[in-house]
Amino acid sequence: MEQNKEKQSQSKSKGKKQTRQTREQRRQLEMILVGILILIVIIVIAVLVIHRRTYHNYSVLSSSKNENVQAYGFVQFEDEILKYGTDGVSLVNQKEETVWSEDFQMTNPTVDVCENMAVVADKDATSIYILSKEKVVGTVQTSKPILKARVARTGVVAAILQDNDKTWVNFYAKDGSLIAENQTRIDSPGYPVDIAVSPNGKIIMVSYLYVEDAQTTSYVAFYNFGDSGQSEIDNIVSGYTYKDVIVPQTIYLKDGSALAFRDNGFSVYQGENIPKEKKNVEMTSEIVSTFYNDNYAGVVFKDKDNNKNYVMRVYSLNGKMKFEKKFNIEYTQIKISNEMIIMNNDTQVCMIDLNGNKKFDGNFGEGTIQGIFRIASNRYMVVSESGIKTIKLK
């Protein structure tokens, strides 16, 4: 009997001990979970602070020596920079080093880039150079003066040529040979304002302008030089008319979608062989500037409320506005460079990410700014009258 009581007592004591251990383990687990939650909150807050932080200063990480930049233009060529001028073209890497160069003589060189291909054309003259990231791959001598030239990632080039009251829309292969040519007139289908070529090199998009019944009208035509366009008149597979509207800018994007900026909004077209207008965004305010990348279209208006000088709106390509932001900088350039909206004048720079957060607002003391390009999350190449510099925001 006494043995049974002793066993019961030992069992109760053991049970109480296990209960205390369980409670202690539970408390420890709760403390660990609370600690983890606190750490997560701290990390989230830190990320938000960094994400929303606006920089006002920078440090120079490196700079080119004895670099004459004032006679040249610069465009981003994937993760490097293409430098071009009247005496030639060269590729500059992120260390400000010249990778290769090609000499030529042009009077008014203009450049277009599509992924890993580029074209340099002598506006109002007849020379075209087709470039890859490694070298010049083809040249063209046109029969008439060049108004505009655009390149596809396949290396084919579309060009508008001037011929008195007529114009020509010509298509050239990567090696410079002529694929096709189409003559246009001011009265039919109109004067070509801008041109774009699809990344796969099959479709040319042209914006025409003409006057009908004393009304300015634009016509956006899609020429297909693949199988789908062979049975169509002049290879035109689709076209869209916009009355009392000007379409000054046409663009083909990386995924094969096309974008047309009008003076009253923009349109997005999709279709690999026969492009169709999928989105038409109309605006009542006068558009001051446009900018874009492969996922977004941006516009700038004058601020009607006069709280700020300008209003920026950024749209996804499905036509939905992602954000609207007011700002004051009197910019001379605006673009998207590696997911960052960059505005600048000769000395002042403003950067806004694609969520609408201001990332930099300040002045550069490097002389007159010619161009700014984002090359990493917090690193930029700045081209100014003092040379080419790689900077870090701080």
C-alpha positions in Angstrom: 0.0 0.0 0.0 2.8 2.4 1.0 4.7 1.4 -2.1 1.7 2.3 -4.3 1.4 5.7 -2.6 5.1 6.3 -3.2 4.8 5.3 -6.8 1.8 7.7 -7.2 3.7 10.5 -5.5 6.7 9.9 -7.8 4.4 9.8 -10.8 2.7 13.1 -9.8 6.1 14.7 -9.2 7.3 13.5 -12.6 4.2 14.8 -14.3 4.6 18.2 -12.7 8.2 18.3 -13.8 7.2 17.4 -17.4 4.5 20.0 -17.3 7.0 22.6 -16.1 9.4 21.6 -18.9 6.6 21.8 -21.5 5.6 25.2 -20.3 9.3 26.3 -20.3 9.8 25.0 -23.8 6.6 26.7 -25.0 7.7 30.0 -23.5 11.1 29.6 -25.2 9.4 28.8 -28.5 7.1 31.8 -28.1 10.1 34.1 -27.3 11.9 32.7 -30.4 8.9 33.4 -32.6 8.5 36.9 -31.2 12.2 37.5 -31.8 11.8 36.3 -35.4 8.8 38.5 -35.9 10.6 41.5 -34.5 13.6 40.8 -36.8 11.2 40.5 -39.8 9.6 43.8 -39.0 13.0 45.5 -38.6 14.2 44.1 -41.9 10.9 45.2 -43.7 11.2 48.7 -42.2 14.9 48.9 -43.2 14.1 47.7 -46.8 11.2 50.3 -47.0 13.5 53.0 -45.7 16.2 52.1 -48.3 13.6 51.7 -51.0 12.1 55.1 -50.4 15.3 56.9 -49.6 16.1 59.9 -51.7 19.8 60.5 -52.4 21.2 64.0 -52.8 24.9 63.4 -53.3 27.2 61.0 -55.1 30.8 59.8 -55.2 32.9 59.3 -58.3 34.2 55.7 -58.5 36.2 56.1 -61.7 36.6 58.4 -64.6 38.1 58.4 -68.1 41.3 60.3 -68.7 41.7 62.8 -71.6 38.3 61.9 -72.9 36.9 64.4 -75.4 33.1 64.0 -75.3 31.7 67.3 -76.5 31.7 66.4 -80.2 29.9 63.1 -79.7 26.6 61.5 -78.8 26.1 58.6 -76.5 23.4 55.9 -76.2 23.0 52.9 -74.0 23.8 49.6 -75.8 22.7 46.9 -73.4 25.2 47.1 -70.5 27.6 49.3 -72.4 27.6 52.7 -74.1 27.8 53.5 -77.9 29.7 56.7 -78.6 29.2 58.2 -82.1 30.2 61.3 -84.0 31.0 62.7 -87.4 34.3 60.8 -87.5 33.2 57.4 -86.3 31.6 55.1 -83.7 33.0 53.2 -80.7 31.8 50.9 -77.9 32.7 52.0 -74.3 32.5 49.5 -71.5 31.6 50.1 -67.8 35.3 50.8 -67.0 35.2 53.7 -69.5 37.5 51.7 -71.8 37.0 51.7 -75.6 36.3 48.1 -76.7 36.4 48.7 -80.4 36.0 51.6 -82.9 35.2 52.2 -86.5 36.1 55.3 -88.5 33.8 57.0 -91.0 32.8 60.5 -92.2 29.3 61.7 -91.6 27.7 65.1 -91.4 24.7 64.4 -89.1 24.9 60.9 -87.5 21.9 59.5 -85.8 21.6 56.2 -83.9 19.0 53.5 -83.2 19.5 50.5 -80.9 17.6 47.2 -80.6 19.0 44.9 -78.0 22.4 43.7 -79.3 22.2 45.5 -82.7 22.5 49.2 -83.6 22.5 51.3 -86.7 24.2 54.6 -87.4 22.8 56.7 -90.3 23.9 60.0 -91.8 20.7 62.0 -91.8 20.1 64.0 -95.0 23.0 62.0 -96.6 23.3 58.3 -97.8 25.5 56.3 -95.4 24.3 53.6 -93.0 26.4 51.4 -90.7 24.9 48.3 -89.1 26.6 47.2 -85.8 26.7 44.3 -83.4 28.2 44.4 -79.9 31.4 43.1 -81.5 31.9 45.0 -84.8 30.4 46.6 -87.9 28.5 43.9 -89.7 27.2 45.7 -92.7 27.0 49.0 -94.6 24.5 50.6 -96.9 24.8 53.4 -99.5 21.3 54.6 -100.2 20.2 56.1 -103.5 18.4 59.0 -101.8 18.9 61.1 -98.6 18.0 59.4 -95.3 15.3 60.8 -93.0 15.2 58.0 -90.4 16.7 54.5 -89.9 15.7 51.8 -87.5 17.2 48.4 -86.7 15.8 45.0 -85.6 17.6 42.5 -83.3 18.2 40.4 -86.4 20.2 43.2 -88.0 17.7 44.2 -90.7 17.2 48.0 -91.2 14.2 50.0 -92.2 14.7 53.5 -93.5 12.7 56.5 -94.7 14.3 58.2 -97.7 13.5 61.6 -99.1 12.9 62.1 -102.9 11.4 65.6 -103.4 7.6 65.3 -103.1 8.0 61.5 -102.8 9.4 59.3 -100.1 10.6 55.8 -99.9 10.3 53.2 -97.2 13.2 50.8 -97.8 14.1 47.5 -96.1 17.8 46.3 -95.9 19.3 43.0 -94.9 22.0 42.7 -92.2 24.7 42.7 -94.9 23.3 45.9 -96.5 21.5 44.4 -99.4 18.1 45.7 -100.4 15.2 43.5 -99.4 12.2 45.7 -100.5 11.3 49.3 -101.3 7.9 51.1 -101.2 7.3 54.5 -102.7 4.9 56.9 -100.9 3.5 60.2 -101.8 2.2 63.1 -99.6 -1.3 62.5 -100.8 -1.2 58.7 -100.6 -0.7 57.3 -98.0 0.9 60.6 -96.6 4.1 61.9 -95.4 6.1 59.4 -93.2 6.6 60.9 -89.8 8.2 58.0 -87.9 9.1 54.3 -88.5 9.8 51.2 -86.4 10.8 47.7 -87.2 9.8 44.6 -85.2 12.5 42.8 -83.3 12.2 39.7 -85.6 12.7 42.0 -88.6 9.5 41.0 -90.4 7.2 44.0 -89.9 7.7 47.7 -90.5 5.5 50.2 -88.7 5.1 53.6 -90.3 3.2 56.7 -89.1 1.9 58.8 -92.0 0.5 62.3 -91.9 -1.9 63.8 -94.5 -4.5 66.5 -94.8 -8.0 65.5 -95.9 -10.9 68.0 -96.1 -8.8 70.5 -94.3 -8.4 68.1 -91.4 -5.0 66.7 -90.2 -5.1 62.9 -90.2 -2.6 60.2 -89.2 -2.4 56.7 -90.6 -0.4 54.0 -88.8 0.5 51.2 -91.3 2.0 47.8 -90.7 4.0 46.2 -93.6 4.7 42.5 -93.2 7.6 41.2 -95.4 7.1 37.6 -94.2 4.7 35.1 -95.6 1.6 36.8 -94.2 2.2 40.0 -96.2 3.0 38.5 -99.6 -0.6 38.5 -100.8 -1.4 42.0 -99.5 -1.2 45.2 -101.5 2.2 46.8 -100.8 2.6 44.2 -98.0 0.3 46.2 -95.7 -1.5 43.7 -93.4 -3.2 46.3 -91.1 -3.6 50.0 -90.7 -5.3 52.5 -88.3 -6.6 56.0 -89.0 -6.6 58.8 -86.4 -8.5 62.0 -87.4 -7.4 65.4 -86.2 -4.4 63.7 -84.5 -0.6 63.6 -85.1 1.4 60.4 -84.4 5.0 61.6 -84.0 6.6 58.5 -82.4 6.4 54.8 -83.2 8.2 52.1 -81.3 8.6 48.3 -81.4 9.2 46.6 -78.0 11.2 43.6 -77.1 8.2 41.2 -76.9 6.9 42.2 -80.3 4.3 44.6 -79.1 4.2 48.0 -80.9 3.6 51.4 -79.3 2.5 54.6 -81.0 2.5 57.9 -79.1 -0.2 60.3 -80.4 -0.6 64.0 -79.4 -3.7 62.9 -77.5 -2.4 59.7 -75.9 -1.0 56.4 -77.1 -2.0 53.0 -78.6 -0.6 49.5 -78.1 -0.7 47.0 -80.9 -0.1 43.2 -80.6 0.0 40.4 -83.1 3.0 38.6 -84.5 1.9 38.7 -88.2 -1.1 41.0 -88.3 -0.8 43.7 -85.5 -4.1 44.8 -83.9 -4.8 47.8 -81.7 -5.3 46.3 -78.2 -5.2 49.4 -76.1 -6.1 53.1 -76.9 -5.4 55.5 -74.0 -6.7 59.0 -74.7 -5.7 62.2 -72.8 -7.1 65.7 -72.8 -4.0 67.5 -71.5 -1.2 68.6 -73.9 1.7 66.1 -73.8 5.1 67.7 -73.3 7.3 64.6 -73.4 7.1 60.9 -73.7 9.3 58.0 -72.5 9.1 54.3 -72.4 10.7 50.9 -71.9 9.6 47.4 -72.8 6.9 47.3 -70.0 5.8 50.9 -69.5 4.7 54.1 -71.4 5.3 57.4 -69.7 4.0 60.9 -70.5 4.6 64.4 -69.1 2.0 67.2 -69.0 2.1 70.8 -67.7 0.5 71.0 -64.3 -2.9 72.7 -64.6 -3.2 73.2 -60.8 0.2 75.0 -60.8 1.3 73.3 -57.6 4.3 72.0 -59.6 5.5 72.7 -63.1 4.8 69.2 -64.5 2.8 66.0 -64.0 4.3 62.6 -64.9 2.1 59.6 -65.6 3.4 56.1 -66.1 1.2 53.4 -67.6 1.5 49.6 -68.0 1.0 48.4 -71.5 -2.5 47.2 -70.6 -3.5 50.8 -70.3 -3.7 51.1 -66.5 -1.9 54.0 -64.8 0.8 52.8 -62.5 1.4 56.1 -60.8 1.2 59.9 -61.2 3.8 62.3 -59.8 4.2 66.1 -59.9 7.7 67.6 -60.2 9.5 70.9 -60.8 12.8 70.2 -62.6 13.1 72.1 -65.9 14.5 69.0 -67.7 16.0 68.8 -71.2 16.1 65.0 -71.3 13.9 62.3 -69.9 14.2 58.5 -70.4 14.0 55.1 -68.7 17.4 53.5 -68.2 17.4 50.1 -66.6 14.1 50.5 -64.8 14.9 54.1 -63.6 13.3 57.2 -64.9 16.1 59.8 -65.3 15.5 63.5 -66.0 18.2 66.1 -66.3 19.2 69.5 -67.6 22.7 70.8 -67.9 23.5 70.4 -64.1 20.4 69.2 -62.3 19.3 65.5 -62.1 16.1 63.8 -60.8 15.6 60.0 -60.7 12.3 58.3 -60.1 11.9 54.5 -59.9 9.0 52.7 -61.6 6.9 52.7 -58.4 7.0 56.5 -58.3 9.6 56.9 -55.6 12.1 59.7 -56.0 15.6 58.1 -55.8 17.9 61.1 -56.5 17.4 64.9 -56.5 20.5 67.1 -56.8 23.1 68.9 -58.8 26.1 67.4 -60.6 29.3 69.4 -60.4 30.9 67.6 -63.4 30.2 70.2 -66.1 27.3 70.3 -68.6 25.6 66.9 -68.6 25.2 65.1 -72.0 23.8 61.8 -70.7 23.2 59.6 -67.7 22.9 55.8 -67.9 22.1 53.3 -65.1 24.5 50.4 -65.2 23.8 48.7 -61.8 21.4 49.2 -58.8 23.2 52.2 -57.5 25.8 52.9 -60.1 25.6 55.3 -63.1 27.7 56.4 -66.0 27.6 60.1 -66.5 28.8 61.8 -69.7 29.6 65.5 -69.2 31.9 68.1 -70.7 34.6 66.9 -68.2 34.5 63.3 -69.6 32.9 60.0 -68.7 32.6 59.1 -65.0 31.1 56.2 -63.1 29.3 57.4 -59.9 27.6 55.9 -56.9 24.7 57.7 -55.2 25.0 58.4 -51.5 
